[in-house]
Amino acid sequence: MWTRFQPAIVAAKNLVDDGAIGEVRQVQADLGVDRPFDAEDRLFNPTLGGGALLDLGVYVVSLAQYFLGDPAAVVAHGSLFPTGVDAEAGLLLRYDDGHTATLLCSLLHHTPGQARIFGTEGWIDILPRFHHPREIVLHRKGAYPEPMVRPPVGGGYSHELAEVTECLLNGRAQSPVMPLADTLAVQRVLNTACEQLGVDHTEDPADLD
């Protein structure tokens, strides 16, 4: 998940870890594109992992997982394309401590692609598009907004590559920033959402436990 290694996301996580916005209570994120339906396109093919959730939803769910952890409950609503894959989905994630995440992904219409991390002492805007952002804005209680520009290098993939290289050089089988447990947790949420929407990707998902 290249998003976690983007400099702007790293800056946002550092702010949260340092208590800049207090206790994180809610995450909001959207990611949508206007993609004309084409039954031959892999995005609309259930046997090729098509649908908004698996293509775009992974970004919004991963962001929520990064800042809030694993949810206790998932509620998904949306619509399907004629091929049976999800066209769009709205997700509400609920956590045992009362925290929530409200997430949207869509192949039907373009959305801002913005995210917000809300805390007890302020919030952080991750400006569009949040999965490879250049800028975040910190809003502290009673203070002026604090823009922070942290553009990625090149297309943005080099940061993930640097982490992989660092892990290999140090004999680590997985990254502490994006460990296997997080990957599986994100996939469980996506699987649950797909099931609730009635999406069948033909092949049964692997046992994640």
Order of alpha helices (4+ residues) and beta strands (2+ residues): alpha-beta-alpha-beta-beta-beta-beta-beta-beta-beta-alpha-alpha
